[in-house]
Amino acid sequence: MKSVKLLLIEDESDVLEINREYFEGKGYETFCAATLAKARFLLEEHAPDLILLDVMMPDGSGFDFCAELRQKTNAPIIFLTCRDENESVVKGLLQGGDDYVTKPYDLNILNARVAAQLRRAGIMTAGKIELPPLTIDFLSGEATLNGERIPLTQKELQLLGCFALFAGRRLSFEEIYRRAWGEMSPGATGTIKTHVANLRKKLKLDDNGWFELVSSGRNEYIFSKVRY
C-alpha cells in the first residue's frame, strides 16, 4: 500500500521543518508548502490524504483557502490556529474544515488528531482496509468479501482500495486515476472504465450485492455499501 500523504501548509520555516521531521518519523509521506501558491501546486501533483493548514499565510487566509480546497479534494483538513483566531474557526469549519488545533500544540496530540481524521475518512495506515464484509489487505495483495477471496489484479486491488477509502464520496476520474495509477495520461478514462467493469463482475455489484458503484454521468463514481 502507498504511504499516507500529508500536505503541511505553514509559513514559519522552523515549525514546518519540525512538523515534517515528526510526521516522516511516524511513517507518513510529507509535502511542505510555505505559501498557498506552493500548496496549490503540491495539491495537484500529489493528491494528499490529509492537509494541515495554517490560518495566517503570507499570500492569503487559510480559512478562505479551505473553501478553494473543497472544490478539489475530499481530504480531511485540520486548521492550525492561534488562540485569538478561535472565533474565526467556526467560519473555517463551515467552509469545509474538519478539525482545528490551537498553537502552541503538542505534536503527539496533533498526531492523534491526524490519525482520528484518517480513520474517519477510512484511511488505514497498517496496509489494510476493512469495510465489512469487505477486507482489502495490501500487504498480502488480497481482498475478501464475506470471507471469500476475490481474484483481483494488482491494479484492480488498488482501484478497489481507492473506492473503499472514500466510500460514499464522489470521486472524479482524475482523482481515481492519480490514486491508483499516477498522473493522468491519454486513454486514462478508458482504462478506468475497463477496470471498473472488471470490479463489477468480480464483486457482483449488479447482482444485489453488498456494495454498489454508481456513475454520476459526469466522469465521477460513488462506491457505497447498500446492505447491512
Residue, then its C-alpha position, 0 to 999 in steps of 0.5 A: m500500500k502507498s504511504v499516507k500523504l500529508l500536505l503541511i501548509e505553514d509559513e514559519s520555516d522552523v515549525l514546518e521543518i519540525n512538523r515534517e521531521y515528526f510526521e516522516g518519523k511516524g511513517y507518513e509521506t510529507f509535502c511542505a508548502a510555505t505559501l498557498a501558491k506552493a500548496r496549490f501546486l503540491l495539491e495537484e501533483h500529489a493528491p494528499d490524504l490529509i492537509l494541515l493548514d495554517v490560518m495566517m499565510p503570507d499570500g492569503s487566509g487559510f480559512d478562505f483557502c479551505a473553501e478553494l480546497r473543497q472544490k478539489t479534494n475530499a481530504p480531511i483538513i485540520f486548521l492550525t490556529c492561534r488562540d485569538e483566531n478561535e472565533s474565526v474557526v467556526k467560519g473555517l469549519l463551515q467552509g469545509g474544515d474538519d478539525y482545528v488545533t490551537k498553537p502552541y500544540d503538542l505534536n503527539i496530540l496533533n498526531a492523534r488528531v491526524a490519525a482520528q481524521l484518517r480513520r474517519a475518512g477510512i484511511m488505514t495506515a497498517g496496509k489494510i482496509e476493512l469495510p465489512p464484509l469487505t477486507i482489502d489487505f495490501l500487504s498480502g495483495e488480497a481482498t475478501l468479501n464475506g470471507e471469500r477471496i476475490p481474484l483481483t489484479q494488482k491494479e484492480l486491488q488498488l482501484l478497489g482500495c481507492f473506492a473503499l477509502f472514500a466510500g460514499r464520496r464522489l470521486s472524479f476520474e482524475e482523482i481515481y486515476r492519480r490514486a491508483w495509477g499516477e498522473m493522468s495520461p491519454g486513454a486514462t478514462g478508458t482504462i478506468k472504465t475497463h477496470v471498473a467493469n472488471l470490479r463489477k463482475k468480480l464483486k457482483l455489484d449488479d447482482n444485489g450485492w453488498f456494495e454498489l458503484v454508481s456513475s454520476g454521468r459526469n466522469e465521477y463514481i460513488f462506491s457505497k455499501v447498500r446492505y447491512 
